[in-house]
Amino acid sequence: MAEKYFYRCNDCGAEYPPDHVIYLCPACLPGNKPGVPPRGVLKTLFNYEQLKKSAVPGKLFEWLKKRSFLDLTALDSFDCWPMLKVGNTPLYKLTAHPFITSLHHHLTSSPPHTGFTDD
């Protein structure tokens, strides 16, 4: 699939394009029964190979950061986000650990904290 992301069923493995929002696999849905956890829950998977081709080789993180990581969401734009002061908390790339080659840390404790919390 050439889309930015697609849905895959956790039970039967069927894949669906992101034409519209769906949560349960249409093939598994008829077998669901009340009172039992649903079968066919879909997970969203991203086309990382396509994403890598969009950036300059070796500069993927910088490219994603410049675009506010929009490409790692199931959104086409941030226009649907609420007009609240949220987001843009620092994201750090950690590379000094001897066993970890690349780790990114989302720092949510820096002031002013602008996330959805009950502070």
Beta strands, then each sheet from edge to edge (+ up, - down):
strand 1: 5-9
strand 2: 15-16
strand 3: 42-46
strand 4: 91-94
strand 5: 103-106
sheet 1: 2+ 1- 3+
sheet 2: 4+ 5-
end
